[in-house]
């Protein structure tokens, strides 16, 4: 019984050790190339801020019933996109 178990475990270990090495190498690579959040990139934070400002302007235009709506839209159209 023990000989049969050893006969099964030894080949299983022969295959398991390289698979474990491949898996751990993959895990290390995934940690290294893991995407950073927006808090890590000043450019991304600046872009988000610009987009939030544009959304606020658009929300104001949509909810505003004034007659200056067309001029506000034209101003947005002519504004630089940064």
C-alpha positions as CSV (number, residue, x, y, z in Angstrom):
1,X,0.0,0.0,0.0
2,X,2.7,2.5,0.9
3,X,4.8,1.5,-2.1
4,X,1.8,2.1,-4.4
5,X,1.2,5.5,-2.7
6,X,4.8,6.4,-3.1
7,X,4.7,5.3,-6.7
8,X,1.9,7.8,-7.4
9,X,3.2,10.6,-5.3
10,X,6.7,10.7,-6.8
11,X,5.5,11.3,-10.4
12,X,2.9,13.8,-9.1
13,X,5.7,15.7,-7.4
14,X,7.8,15.7,-10.5
15,X,5.0,17.5,-12.4
16,X,3.8,19.7,-9.5
17,X,7.1,21.4,-8.7
18,X,7.6,22.9,-12.2
19,X,4.0,23.9,-12.4
20,X,4.3,25.6,-9.0
21,X,7.4,27.4,-10.2
22,X,5.6,28.6,-13.4
23,X,2.6,29.8,-11.4
24,X,4.7,31.8,-8.8
25,X,6.7,33.4,-11.6
26,X,3.5,34.4,-13.3
27,X,2.1,35.8,-10.0
28,X,5.3,37.9,-9.6
29,X,5.0,39.3,-13.1
30,X,1.3,40.1,-12.6
31,X,2.2,42.1,-9.4
32,X,4.9,44.0,-11.3
33,X,2.7,45.0,-14.3
34,X,-0.4,45.6,-12.2
35,X,-2.1,48.8,-13.4
36,X,-1.8,51.8,-11.1
37,X,-4.8,53.6,-9.9
38,X,-5.5,57.2,-10.8
39,X,-4.1,58.4,-7.5
40,X,-0.6,57.3,-8.8
41,X,-0.7,59.4,-12.0
42,X,-0.9,63.3,-11.9
43,X,-1.7,63.3,-15.6
44,X,-4.7,61.1,-15.0
45,X,-5.9,63.2,-12.1
46,X,-5.6,66.4,-14.2
47,X,-7.5,64.8,-17.0
48,X,-10.3,63.6,-14.6
49,X,-10.5,67.2,-13.2
50,X,-10.9,68.7,-16.7
51,X,-13.6,66.2,-17.6
52,X,-15.4,66.9,-14.3
53,X,-15.4,70.6,-15.1
54,X,-16.8,70.0,-18.6
55,X,-19.5,67.8,-17.2
56,X,-20.5,70.5,-14.7
57,X,-20.7,73.0,-17.5
58,X,-22.8,70.6,-19.6
59,X,-25.1,69.9,-16.6
60,X,-25.6,73.7,-16.1
61,X,-26.4,74.2,-19.7
62,X,-28.9,71.4,-19.8
63,X,-30.7,72.5,-16.7
64,X,-30.5,76.2,-17.5
65,X,-33.6,77.6,-19.3
66,X,-32.0,80.9,-20.3
67,X,-31.7,82.3,-23.8
68,X,-27.9,82.1,-23.8
69,X,-27.9,78.4,-24.4
70,X,-26.7,78.6,-28.0
71,X,-23.8,80.9,-27.0
72,X,-22.8,78.6,-24.2
73,X,-22.8,75.7,-26.6
74,X,-20.7,77.6,-29.1
75,X,-18.2,78.6,-26.3
76,X,-17.8,74.9,-25.5
77,X,-17.3,74.1,-29.1
78,X,-14.6,76.7,-29.4
79,X,-12.8,75.9,-26.1
80,X,-9.5,74.0,-26.3
81,X,-9.6,70.4,-25.4
82,X,-6.4,70.3,-23.3
